[in-house]
Amino acid sequence: MSVQHNASPIDTTKIVAFIGGGNMAQALIGGLLAEGLAATMIRVAEPVAELRELLALRGVGAYPTAAEAIRGADVVVLAVKPQIIQSVLADIAALVSGKLVISIAAGVSVATLTQGLAGHGRIVRAMPNTPALVQSGATGLYAPANLGQADRTLAATILAAAGLVLWVDDESLMHAVTAVSGSGPAYFFYLMESMIAAGIAQGLDERTARALTLQTALGAAQMAIISEEGPAKLRQNVTSPNGTTAAAIEHLDQHGVRGHIVDALAAAGLRSQALSAS
């Protein structure tokens, strides 16, 4: 079961510290600033000097170490690669008492986070995706049942600054979230690549094929979002019997494309499980 977070105003009294200042952290920071959180309420720990300089240009506090960024913060967002999460947890374990910790490190379980933080219990696990960079992301959230509602709301409002937020009540479903939305943008980019190539193959120049493909993708997504009808019905609405769309859909069905898509996402989910176990 999943529950969509209903948008709530950002709590402008909370100081948010990011450990890691890469693309996803910058996306969330941009969203928080756009939602009204003052730059002075945001801190970032980032070892790369060039990134610290870019972050400082936005008015946020940028520090070379986690200890400096965390000092005085109410929320700590772990925005680092899974490969270094253990060392990061060891560095901050003694510093997170009384703070809400949100992890966007892919595949890192709440149990791993809790153990690495010496039993710290206020933890939320998040799986955002790259469209967060343009505040159009989709994020799955999971937290243990004993996490308080205030912490859940606080975590959700921070992630919602970059797009849609949905809660799942079983941590194992985060693998499905990873397969569908975490990796999902790449599937659509793959389809766009293929459609552009097909347009060029039929005589369009690259610029025209690209523009038509991208606008069509945007329009289809917007229609699906605002329509009360599901994608299947919307597809049927534009598929006239014996028409051009029908010819394309029939070809896809004959080659089992739907089944291949289902299998591809299953492979992504299995890979997520394997990475989480390693």
DODREN-532858 format. One record per residue (C-alpha): residue number from 0; residue in one letter; y, x, z. Coordinates in nm, 2 decimals, always signed. Example, Ala and Ser with C-alpha at 12.3 -4.5 7.8 and 13.67 -1.06 7.14 Angstrom:
<sites>
0|A|-0.45|+1.23|+0.78
1|S|-0.11|+1.37|+0.71
</sites>
This chain:
<sites>
0|M|+0.00|+0.00|+0.00
1|S|+0.35|+0.12|-0.07
2|V|+0.68|-0.01|+0.06
3|Q|+1.01|+0.04|-0.12
4|H|+1.30|+0.17|+0.09
5|N|+1.59|-0.06|+0.07
6|A|+1.91|+0.14|+0.02
7|S|+2.10|+0.22|+0.34
8|P|+2.42|+0.40|+0.39
9|I|+2.40|+0.77|+0.45
10|D|+2.44|+0.86|+0.82
11|T|+2.75|+1.08|+0.79
12|T|+2.71|+1.21|+1.15
13|K|+2.39|+1.40|+1.08
14|I|+2.39|+1.76|+0.98
15|V|+2.13|+1.84|+0.71
16|A|+1.99|+2.19|+0.67
17|F|+1.79|+2.29|+0.36
18|I|+1.55|+2.58|+0.37
19|G|+1.56|+2.69|+0.01
20|G|+1.85|+2.64|-0.23
21|G|+1.66|+2.59|-0.56
22|N|+1.68|+2.31|-0.81
23|M|+1.54|+2.03|-0.60
24|A|+1.75|+2.12|-0.30
25|Q|+2.06|+2.13|-0.52
26|A|+1.97|+1.79|-0.66
27|L|+1.94|+1.64|-0.32
28|I|+2.26|+1.81|-0.21
29|G|+2.44|+1.66|-0.51
30|G|+2.31|+1.32|-0.43
31|L|+2.42|+1.34|-0.06
32|L|+2.77|+1.46|-0.16
33|A|+2.79|+1.17|-0.40
34|E|+2.68|+0.93|-0.13
35|G|+2.96|+1.04|+0.10
36|L|+2.81|+1.31|+0.32
37|A|+3.08|+1.57|+0.38
38|A|+3.00|+1.92|+0.24
39|T|+3.06|+2.06|+0.59
40|M|+2.76|+1.86|+0.71
41|I|+2.52|+2.04|+0.48
42|R|+2.38|+2.39|+0.53
43|V|+2.14|+2.59|+0.32
44|A|+1.92|+2.89|+0.38
45|E|+1.88|+3.09|+0.06
46|P|+1.79|+3.46|+0.03
47|V|+1.93|+3.49|-0.32
48|A|+2.29|+3.59|-0.30
49|E|+2.38|+3.44|-0.64
50|L|+2.25|+3.10|-0.54
51|R|+2.44|+3.12|-0.21
52|E|+2.76|+3.18|-0.40
53|L|+2.70|+2.87|-0.62
54|L|+2.62|+2.66|-0.32
55|A|+2.93|+2.78|-0.14
56|L|+3.14|+2.67|-0.44
57|R|+3.04|+2.31|-0.35
58|G|+3.17|+2.36|+0.00
59|V|+2.83|+2.37|+0.18
60|G|+2.74|+2.64|+0.43
61|A|+2.51|+2.89|+0.26
62|Y|+2.32|+3.15|+0.48
63|P|+2.07|+3.42|+0.41
64|T|+1.84|+3.32|+0.69
65|A|+1.68|+2.99|+0.81
66|A|+1.79|+3.05|+1.17
67|E|+2.16|+3.05|+1.07
68|A|+2.12|+2.73|+0.86
69|I|+1.92|+2.54|+1.12
70|R|+2.15|+2.60|+1.41
71|G|+2.30|+2.27|+1.51
72|A|+2.13|+2.07|+1.23
73|D|+1.98|+1.72|+1.29
74|V|+1.75|+1.73|+0.99
75|V|+1.56|+2.02|+0.83
76|V|+1.45|+1.99|+0.47
77|L|+1.18|+2.23|+0.36
78|A|+1.25|+2.29|-0.01
79|V|+1.04|+2.60|-0.07
80|K|+0.73|+2.68|-0.28
81|P|+0.40|+2.59|-0.12
82|Q|+0.29|+2.96|-0.15
83|I|+0.55|+3.06|+0.11
84|I|+0.54|+2.76|+0.34
85|Q|+0.33|+2.93|+0.61
86|S|+0.57|+3.21|+0.66
87|V|+0.87|+2.97|+0.66
88|L|+0.70|+2.75|+0.92
89|A|+0.64|+3.06|+1.14
90|D|+1.00|+3.16|+1.11
91|I|+1.14|+2.82|+1.22
92|A|+0.87|+2.68|+1.46
93|A|+1.07|+2.77|+1.76
94|L|+1.39|+2.63|+1.62
95|V|+1.31|+2.27|+1.52
96|S|+1.28|+2.11|+1.86
97|G|+1.47|+1.77|+1.85
98|K|+1.50|+1.78|+1.47
99|L|+1.35|+1.57|+1.19
100|V|+1.16|+1.79|+0.94
101|I|+1.12|+1.67|+0.58
102|S|+0.90|+1.87|+0.36
103|I|+0.91|+1.85|-0.02
104|A|+0.66|+2.14|-0.06
105|A|+0.40|+2.00|-0.30
106|G|+0.05|+1.96|-0.16
107|V|+0.12|+2.07|+0.20
108|S|-0.02|+1.82|+0.44
109|V|+0.14|+1.68|+0.75
110|A|-0.14|+1.84|+0.96
111|T|-0.06|+2.18|+0.81
112|L|+0.31|+2.13|+0.88
113|T|+0.25|+2.02|+1.23
114|Q|+0.02|+2.31|+1.30
115|G|+0.26|+2.56|+1.15
116|L|+0.54|+2.42|+1.36
117|A|+0.35|+2.45|+1.68
118|G|+0.28|+2.08|+1.72
119|H|+0.62|+1.95|+1.62
120|G|+0.57|+1.57|+1.56
121|R|+0.88|+1.45|+1.38
122|I|+0.77|+1.52|+1.02
123|V|+0.80|+1.34|+0.69
124|R|+0.62|+1.46|+0.37
125|A|+0.79|+1.39|+0.04
126|M|+0.70|+1.42|-0.33
127|P|+1.01|+1.40|-0.54
128|N|+1.03|+1.47|-0.91
129|T|+1.27|+1.65|-1.14
130|P|+1.48|+1.36|-1.26
131|A|+1.63|+1.39|-0.91
132|L|+1.84|+1.65|-1.08
133|V|+2.03|+1.36|-1.24
134|Q|+2.00|+1.13|-0.94
135|S|+1.73|+0.93|-1.13
136|G|+1.43|+1.06|-0.94
137|A|+1.13|+0.88|-0.79
138|T|+1.00|+1.00|-0.45
139|G|+0.69|+0.91|-0.26
140|L|+0.72|+0.95|+0.12
141|Y|+0.45|+0.96|+0.39
142|A|+0.48|+0.99|+0.77
143|P|+0.24|+0.95|+1.06
144|A|+0.23|+0.60|+1.21
145|N|+0.39|+0.72|+1.53
146|L|+0.71|+0.84|+1.36
147|G|+1.00|+0.62|+1.48
148|Q|+1.18|+0.38|+1.25
149|A|+1.51|+0.56|+1.29
150|D|+1.35|+0.88|+1.16
151|R|+1.19|+0.69|+0.87
152|T|+1.53|+0.54|+0.77
153|L|+1.70|+0.87|+0.80
154|A|+1.45|+1.05|+0.58
155|A|+1.45|+0.77|+0.33
156|T|+1.83|+0.76|+0.29
157|I|+1.84|+1.14|+0.24
158|L|+1.58|+1.12|-0.04
159|A|+1.72|+0.80|-0.18
160|A|+2.04|+0.99|-0.26
161|A|+1.85|+1.13|-0.56
162|G|+1.68|+0.81|-0.68
163|L|+1.40|+0.56|-0.60
164|V|+1.21|+0.60|-0.27
165|L|+0.87|+0.45|-0.19
166|W|+0.66|+0.49|+0.13
167|V|+0.28|+0.51|+0.12
168|D|+0.08|+0.44|+0.44
169|D|-0.21|+0.67|+0.36
170|E|-0.15|+1.04|+0.31
171|S|-0.43|+1.07|+0.06
172|L|-0.22|+0.85|-0.17
173|M|+0.03|+1.14|-0.21
174|H|-0.22|+1.29|-0.46
175|A|-0.17|+0.97|-0.67
176|V|+0.20|+0.99|-0.63
177|T|+0.19|+1.35|-0.75
178|A|-0.02|+1.25|-1.05
179|V|+0.20|+0.95|-1.15
180|S|+0.56|+1.05|-1.07
181|G|+0.55|+1.41|-0.95
182|S|+0.40|+1.53|-1.27
183|G|+0.50|+1.22|-1.47
184|P|+0.83|+1.34|-1.63
185|A|+0.62|+1.60|-1.82
186|Y|+0.41|+1.32|-1.98
187|F|+0.71|+1.15|-2.11
188|F|+0.86|+1.47|-2.24
189|Y|+0.52|+1.54|-2.41
190|L|+0.54|+1.20|-2.58
191|M|+0.91|+1.26|-2.68
192|E|+0.81|+1.60|-2.83
193|S|+0.54|+1.43|-3.03
194|M|+0.76|+1.15|-3.16
195|I|+1.03|+1.40|-3.26
196|A|+0.77|+1.60|-3.45
197|A|+0.64|+1.28|-3.62
198|G|+0.99|+1.18|-3.73
199|I|+1.05|+1.53|-3.88
200|A|+0.71|+1.51|-4.05
201|Q|+0.83|+1.18|-4.22
202|G|+1.15|+1.33|-4.34
203|L|+1.41|+1.30|-4.07
204|D|+1.61|+1.60|-3.97
205|E|+1.55|+1.73|-3.62
206|R|+1.89|+1.61|-3.48
207|T|+1.83|+1.25|-3.60
208|A|+1.46|+1.24|-3.49
209|R|+1.56|+1.37|-3.15
210|A|+1.85|+1.13|-3.10
211|L|+1.65|+0.83|-3.20
212|T|+1.36|+0.93|-2.98
213|L|+1.56|+1.00|-2.67
214|Q|+1.77|+0.68|-2.69
215|T|+1.46|+0.48|-2.75
216|A|+1.30|+0.63|-2.44
217|L|+1.61|+0.55|-2.24
218|G|+1.64|+0.20|-2.37
219|A|+1.27|+0.12|-2.32
220|A|+1.28|+0.25|-1.96
221|Q|+1.59|+0.04|-1.89
222|M|+1.43|-0.27|-2.03
223|A|+1.12|-0.22|-1.82
224|I|+1.33|-0.17|-1.51
225|I|+1.54|-0.48|-1.54
226|S|+1.29|-0.71|-1.70
227|E|+1.08|-0.96|-1.50
228|E|+0.80|-0.90|-1.75
229|G|+0.57|-0.60|-1.72
230|P|+0.54|-0.32|-1.97
231|A|+0.23|-0.49|-2.13
232|K|+0.43|-0.80|-2.21
233|L|+0.73|-0.61|-2.33
234|R|+0.49|-0.41|-2.57
235|Q|+0.34|-0.74|-2.69
236|N|+0.69|-0.88|-2.76
237|V|+0.77|-0.60|-3.01
238|T|+0.42|-0.59|-3.17
239|S|+0.42|-0.84|-3.45
240|P|+0.08|-0.92|-3.60
241|N|+0.01|-0.69|-3.90
242|G|+0.34|-0.52|-3.85
243|T|+0.44|-0.15|-3.82
244|T|+0.42|-0.14|-3.44
245|A|+0.07|-0.31|-3.45
246|A|-0.05|-0.04|-3.70
247|A|+0.06|+0.23|-3.45
248|I|-0.09|+0.06|-3.14
249|E|-0.42|-0.01|-3.32
250|H|-0.44|+0.36|-3.42
251|L|-0.38|+0.46|-3.05
252|D|-0.64|+0.22|-2.93
253|Q|-0.90|+0.33|-3.19
254|H|-0.86|+0.69|-3.06
255|G|-0.89|+0.59|-2.69
256|V|-0.54|+0.71|-2.60
257|R|-0.51|+0.47|-2.30
258|G|-0.84|+0.61|-2.16
259|H|-0.72|+0.97|-2.22
260|I|-0.40|+0.90|-2.03
261|V|-0.60|+0.75|-1.73
262|D|-0.83|+1.06|-1.74
263|A|-0.53|+1.30|-1.76
264|L|-0.37|+1.15|-1.45
265|A|-0.70|+1.16|-1.27
266|A|-0.72|+1.53|-1.36
267|A|-0.37|+1.58|-1.21
268|G|-0.48|+1.40|-0.89
269|L|-0.79|+1.61|-0.86
270|R|-0.58|+1.93|-0.91
271|S|-0.34|+1.81|-0.64
272|Q|-0.64|+1.76|-0.40
273|A|-0.77|+2.11|-0.48
274|L|-0.43|+2.27|-0.43
275|S|-0.39|+2.09|-0.10
276|A|-0.73|+2.21|+0.02
277|S|-0.67|+2.58|-0.07
</sites>
